[in-house]
Amino acid sequence: MAFCALAILGALLIVGVVSATVLRHLIQTLPLWIVVGLGLRDSPWTRWAAFPVFGFWVALMALVWSFLLGWSRLITGTFSPVEIAMTVVTATAAVVGLVAGLRDGRATGLGGASLVAAAALLLQLGLFVLSFRPEFQHDPRSTARGTRSAESGAV
């Protein structure tokens, strides 16, 4: 699961670079570092931190593709080919991570698992919302021309 989280981190930071929103993407991806840390320690709690974070990114990528296919306008924006490719990488890594979490049969207490999952979800949602503050809209020193996308601010 740690490597899936690293793949998502890489993909979203690439989006940040091409859309001039690296700081925003760094904020949005902070919960993935928890998954990386727990995963590299082979903690049985990894899956409980990963489920809500990976689920969040799968859902967001599904909304992006729903817009790109003309099915929904919950998310709108202009997506570059690189951003579109990174949605595929992000969603694929997240799904692989979710499957890996389901296959992890190590026991953890229900109460602890619920707390870890709830904390990870609240952290992911809170940081995602925080990243939309105006001061995180575009990187001031970036030379890239930003596009407005779901990951970079148009939700």
N, C-alpha and C positions, 0 to 999 in steps of 0.2 A: 504494500500500500504506500510505503514511503516513496517508491520510484514512480508510482502513478501521481502522487502529489507533486513530485519534482517535475514531471512532464507537464502537468497543468500549470505550475508556476512558470516554467519556461515559455509555454505557449502564451500565457496572459502577459508576461513581461514583453514578449515580442509584440503583442498587440499594443502595449503601452508605448513602445519605441516608435512603431509606425504611426500611431495616432497622437503622439506627443503628450501622453498621459501616463508616464511611468510612475510618478508619485501616486496617482489615483490607483493604479494597478498594484503597486506595492502595498497599499493599505488594504485593498480588496482581498489580496492573497495571503495576508498574515495568518489566518487560521490554518492554511495549508502547511505552514511551518510547524505547527503543533503535530499534525499528522506525520510529517517527516521525522520530527524528533522522537515521537512515540514509536514509529515504525522502525527506525534505526536501532532503537533499544529493544526491539522485539516485544514490546509491551502488549499484554492482552487487551489493554484499553484502546489500542490503535483503532480498531474497527468502530468503536463507539464514537470516537472523535471524527473518524473519516466518513461515516454514513451521512450525517447531515451536511457536511461540507461538500462531499462529492455529489450528493443529491441536489444541493443548491446549484452547483455548476452544470450538472446535466439538465436541470430544469431551465436554467437561463439560456443554455445553448439551444435547447428545444424551442424556446420562445424566439430566439434569433432566427432559427431556421423556419419557424412558422411564419415569421415576417418575410423572410427571403422568398418563400414559396407562395406568398400572397394569401396565406390562410388566416392571418391574425395581424392586428396592429397594436398589440399590447406593448411591443417594443418596436421602435422605428429608428431609422437612421440610414446612413450611407456606409456601406461596409466595403473595404478594399479587398482585393483577392487574398492578400496575406491574412487579414482579419477573418475572412471566411474560412481559409484553410486552418487557422488556429481554433476555430469553433469545432472543427472535426477532431483535431488533436485533443482539445480539452474534453469534449464529450466522450471520446473513446477512452482516454485515460481514466476519466471518472467512472465510466461503466465497468472497466476492467477492475478498478479499485473497489467498487461496490461488490462485484462478484468475489473478489479475493476476500473481502470482509465477511461475506456470507459463508465462505468456505472455512473461515477461521473458527474452529470449534472449541477454542479455549474458553473455559468457564470464567465468568465474572458475575458479581452480584447484580441483581436486577436494579436495585436502588442506585448503586454506583454507576452502572451502565446508563441508566436514565439521566443521572446528573451530568455525566460527561457528554452525552449526546445533546442534552438541552443547552449546556454551556457552549458547546461548539456551534450549535445552530444560532443561538443568540449572539455570539461573537461574530459569526459570519454575517448575519443580517445587519447587526449594528455597524460593523466596519464598512459594509457595502453602502449603507445609507450615509455614513460619515464621509465616504469618499466622494459624494456628490456635492459637498460644500464647495462654494465658488473658488476658494483658495486652492482646491485640488483639481480644477477643471482642466488646465493645460500646464505643461511644464514650461516655466518662463524662459529657460535657456535652450530649449529644444529648437532644432532647425527643421524638424519634420512638420509637415502640414497635417494638422489634426483632422480626423474625420469623426463625426458624431456616430457612435455606435452604442450598443447596449452596454458593452464593457467600459466604454469611455464616457458615458453620461447621458444618453438619451433613452430614458425608460419612461 
